[in-house]
Amino acid sequence: MDTGSSHRHLSRRERQIMDILFRLGRAPATVVQEELPGTPSLSTVRTQLRILEKKGHVRHEEQGLRYVYRPVATRRAARRSALRHLVGTFFDGSAEQAVAALLGGEAKHLTEPELERIAQFVADAKAAQRDLGQPVGAPHGKEPDGNGPGADEGKP
């Protein structure tokens, strides 16, 4: 099961529980209950954890008399899935729009080393495109020979 892509099929409370487990790594139901907004009962939290386990999102281990829950997917896989969902939902699938939004409002808060790392990510992406034979800076869908969708963009 691809637990990352099915994250969007979780209820709001289930997503909150998953967020807690990703942040903490692992936790018993009592800790999850303490971290949740509102005041859910412990039996409700345990039921939701069992449902998440049935859906394949969490696993439990017995530690003494209690169960300790942890996410099945790695934090990295969940981050990748959430980012894909965010970019698809709010930026029409455009990484460029997402980066522009992040840098537009937050650029003044970035340190010089952070900006240098971002520049290195861009340089690495350009190198990867060159390795694939795709022209650097070409809009997606533009053919390497200059034909195809977007080939006339920017021309008078």
C-alpha positions as CSV (number, residue, x, y, z in Angstrom):
1,M,0.0,0.0,0.0
2,D,1.2,3.5,-0.8
3,T,0.6,5.1,2.5
4,G,1.8,8.4,1.4
5,S,-0.6,8.9,-1.5
6,S,-3.6,7.7,0.6
7,H,-2.8,10.4,3.3
8,R,-5.3,12.7,1.6
9,H,-8.1,10.1,2.3
10,L,-7.7,10.4,6.0
11,S,-10.1,12.3,8.2
12,R,-8.9,15.5,9.8
13,R,-8.3,13.8,13.1
14,E,-6.5,10.9,11.5
15,R,-4.2,13.4,9.8
16,Q,-3.6,15.1,13.1
17,I,-2.6,11.8,14.6
18,M,-0.3,11.0,11.8
19,D,1.3,14.4,12.1
20,I,2.0,13.8,15.7
21,L,3.5,10.3,15.0
22,F,5.7,11.7,12.3
23,R,6.9,14.5,14.6
24,L,7.5,12.2,17.6
25,G,8.5,9.1,15.6
26,R,6.6,6.8,18.0
27,A,4.1,7.3,20.8
28,P,1.6,5.5,23.0
29,A,-2.1,6.5,22.8
30,T,-1.8,8.6,26.0
31,V,0.9,10.8,24.4
32,V,-1.1,11.1,21.2
33,Q,-4.1,12.1,23.2
34,E,-2.1,14.9,25.1
35,E,-0.8,16.2,21.8
36,L,-4.2,16.4,20.0
37,P,-6.2,19.6,20.0
38,G,-9.4,19.5,21.9
39,T,-10.1,16.9,24.5
40,P,-10.7,13.6,22.8
41,S,-11.2,10.6,25.1
42,L,-8.5,8.0,25.4
43,S,-10.8,5.4,24.0
44,T,-11.5,7.6,21.0
45,V,-7.8,8.0,20.3
46,R,-7.2,4.3,20.7
47,T,-10.0,3.5,18.3
48,Q,-8.6,6.0,15.8
49,L,-5.1,4.4,16.1
50,R,-6.7,1.0,15.5
51,I,-8.4,2.3,12.4
52,L,-5.2,3.8,11.1
53,E,-3.5,0.5,11.7
54,K,-6.2,-1.3,9.7
55,K,-5.7,1.2,6.9
56,G,-2.0,0.4,6.9
57,H,-0.7,3.8,8.1
58,V,0.6,2.8,11.6
59,R,2.0,-0.2,13.4
60,H,2.2,-0.9,17.0
61,E,4.7,-2.6,19.3
62,E,3.9,-3.8,22.8
63,Q,6.0,-2.2,25.5
64,G,5.0,-3.7,28.8
65,L,1.2,-3.2,29.2
66,R,0.9,-0.5,26.5
67,Y,1.0,-0.3,22.7
68,V,3.4,2.2,21.2
69,Y,2.4,3.3,17.7
70,R,4.6,4.5,14.8
71,P,4.0,5.5,11.2
72,V,4.5,2.8,8.5
73,A,5.8,5.2,5.9
74,T,9.1,7.0,6.5
75,R,9.0,10.7,7.3
76,R,10.8,11.3,4.0
77,A,8.2,9.5,1.9
78,A,5.4,11.3,3.8
79,R,7.1,14.6,3.2
80,R,7.4,13.9,-0.5
81,S,3.8,12.8,-0.8
82,A,2.5,15.9,1.1
83,L,4.6,18.2,-1.0
84,R,3.3,16.7,-4.2
85,H,-0.2,17.1,-2.9
86,L,0.4,20.7,-1.8
87,V,2.0,21.7,-5.2
88,G,-0.8,19.9,-7.1
89,T,-3.6,21.4,-5.0
90,F,-2.4,25.0,-4.5
91,F,0.1,25.6,-7.4
92,D,-1.5,23.7,-10.3
93,G,1.4,21.2,-10.2
94,S,3.9,23.9,-10.8
95,A,7.1,23.7,-8.7
96,E,8.1,27.1,-10.1
97,Q,5.0,28.7,-8.6
98,A,5.5,26.9,-5.3
99,V,9.2,28.1,-5.1
100,A,8.2,31.6,-6.1
101,A,5.6,31.7,-3.4
102,L,8.0,30.5,-0.8
103,L,10.8,32.9,-1.8
104,G,8.5,35.8,-2.4
105,G,7.4,36.1,1.1
106,E,10.2,34.4,2.9
107,A,13.3,35.4,1.0
108,K,14.1,38.2,3.4
109,H,14.2,35.6,6.3
110,L,16.7,33.2,4.5
111,T,20.3,33.2,5.5
112,E,23.2,33.3,3.0
113,P,24.0,29.6,3.5
114,E,20.3,28.7,3.0
115,L,20.3,30.8,-0.3
116,E,23.5,29.1,-1.4
117,R,21.9,25.6,-0.8
118,I,18.8,26.6,-2.7
119,A,21.1,27.8,-5.6
120,Q,22.9,24.4,-5.5
121,F,19.5,22.6,-5.7
122,V,18.7,24.6,-8.8
123,A,22.2,23.9,-10.3
124,D,21.8,20.2,-9.6
125,A,18.3,20.2,-11.2
126,K,19.8,21.9,-14.3
127,A,22.6,19.3,-14.5
128,A,20.0,16.5,-14.2
129,Q,18.0,18.0,-17.1
130,R,21.1,18.2,-19.2
131,D,21.9,14.6,-18.4
132,L,18.5,13.6,-19.7
133,G,18.9,15.7,-22.9
134,Q,16.3,18.2,-22.0
135,P,17.2,21.8,-22.6
136,V,17.7,23.7,-19.4
137,G,15.0,26.3,-18.8
138,A,12.6,24.7,-21.4
139,P,9.0,24.7,-20.3
140,H,7.7,21.3,-19.6
141,G,6.3,19.8,-22.9
142,K,8.7,21.7,-25.1
143,E,10.7,19.4,-27.4
144,P,14.5,19.6,-27.4
145,D,14.3,20.6,-31.1
146,G,12.3,23.7,-30.2
147,N,9.0,22.3,-31.6
148,G,6.0,21.2,-29.5
149,P,3.9,23.0,-26.9
150,G,5.4,26.2,-25.8
151,A,7.9,26.4,-28.6
152,D,6.7,29.9,-29.6
153,E,6.5,31.3,-26.1
154,G,8.4,34.5,-25.7
155,K,8.7,35.1,-29.4
156,P,7.2,38.3,-30.9
